């Protein structure tokens, strides 16, 4: 794609625009060959689009081209065409030009995501698994025999043979799953489903079922919980970058919370989360959802330990399996160096999971306000990335987050990044309109690179013990506040 458009899409727009210009050529001798050539190109490129499948963005373009072809028919037949005065023809030509322009504008506003190439030395593999916790009832259903099930997706360092092979779909392992998840996400956001069609057809930079890298020893683990109604793949660019740097990233779908979760047996579980408009009731619900998510994160960490010890058997490919994967990741997961992370309410779940589960060694909170009703001291360092918050709009967010960061007995960091919005810290800038209030003002990829770079610096320091001044590494990205273990708070940036 170029500028969000394929070659046939670009050609049909340019050829149709040429039809507009040909109609106003002063010489009839020039008008007919130009019209014939442009019409032939329009027909050929439109046919190519129809055979390949027309994106919704280019339906107006084809409509405008059809109108222009009908206007050009007398010229093509060699007949004298009546030419209206410019003041009478102008509204019609303006309408056609508007239809032609609508396609490129819509393609620019809602493109097929083009995921950035990871910068690390490892290619990236991915696979999806499903695990059921026999010890926990499903809190969202009344069935006492229904056990809590989560779907997890791995991104991991792969062997070099992964390069150039088929890349993974973004929103699901199959076209059906991608369409289901895309439609559910649109329903959750309250927008027409076709607006997210690009995301449902996108391909990422990872390879399904690729062989794990032979070098690198045991890899630190990074667990990720998405935002409210979000899905496991919502931070794929971030996950792929970390995996290319030698981390295994494991993201969760939380059934009845994520917009849609497709299970191994074919069932689709849609979200049941909903706000009431009552501030106290919504906070009570958020605390409940956070508690369930935190338990999911702890369960998955336990499963990863079992996987590393070879206690879980299952398929060796990227297909969904109930049991798990054996062999490739056995002995390669360093669960003693595990970070828990999340976006929005997923960040709140990460903070709660760390406080409850000392096995987690570090926390990354991507713009998530805490929802812990009984915050208490915890030992893990935290990196909290936030967008600039106006206290008039949200007076409690930063004070609540500051209170929790102050409870950590390790040095923690809050980085407020100029030009960001809540969704900047996800993949959303790749496929949503670049409206500052929606996706920030950093462009399509700058926010993704920033989130990955700061996360990698923090993880390298906390999980790998990499020497260096972390404060100096984080400060260039925004307004940094450092919460020291002795209770002293320093600001910089």
DAGI-V492181 format. One record per run of one state. SS is the DSSP state (~ for helix, > for strand, _ for the rest). FROM is the first residue (numbers start at 0). TO is the last residue. If there is no record, write none. Layout:
# DAGI-V492181
SS & FROM & TO
SS & FROM & TO
This chain:
# DAGI-V492181
_ & 0 & 0
> & 1 & 1
_ & 2 & 3
> & 4 & 4
_ & 5 & 5
~ & 6 & 22
_ & 23 & 26
~ & 27 & 51
_ & 52 & 54
~ & 55 & 75
_ & 76 & 84
~ & 85 & 108
_ & 109 & 121
> & 122 & 136
_ & 137 & 145
> & 146 & 157
_ & 158 & 158
~ & 159 & 161
_ & 162 & 167
> & 168 & 168
_ & 169 & 173
~ & 174 & 188
_ & 189 & 191
~ & 192 & 200
_ & 201 & 201
> & 202 & 202
_ & 203 & 205
> & 206 & 207
_ & 208 & 210
> & 211 & 211
_ & 212 & 217
> & 218 & 224
_ & 225 & 234
~ & 235 & 243
_ & 244 & 246
> & 247 & 253
_ & 254 & 258
> & 259 & 261
_ & 262 & 266
> & 267 & 269
_ & 270 & 277
~ & 278 & 307
_ & 308 & 331
> & 332 & 342
_ & 343 & 343
~ & 344 & 355
_ & 356 & 360
> & 361 & 365
_ & 366 & 376
> & 377 & 377
_ & 378 & 379
> & 380 & 386
_ & 387 & 395
~ & 396 & 406
> & 407 & 407
_ & 408 & 410
> & 411 & 416
_ & 417 & 420
~ & 421 & 424
_ & 425 & 426
~ & 427 & 429
_ & 430 & 434
~ & 435 & 438
_ & 439 & 444
~ & 445 & 462
_ & 463 & 468
~ & 469 & 474
_ & 475 & 477
> & 478 & 482
_ & 483 & 487
> & 488 & 491
_ & 492 & 492
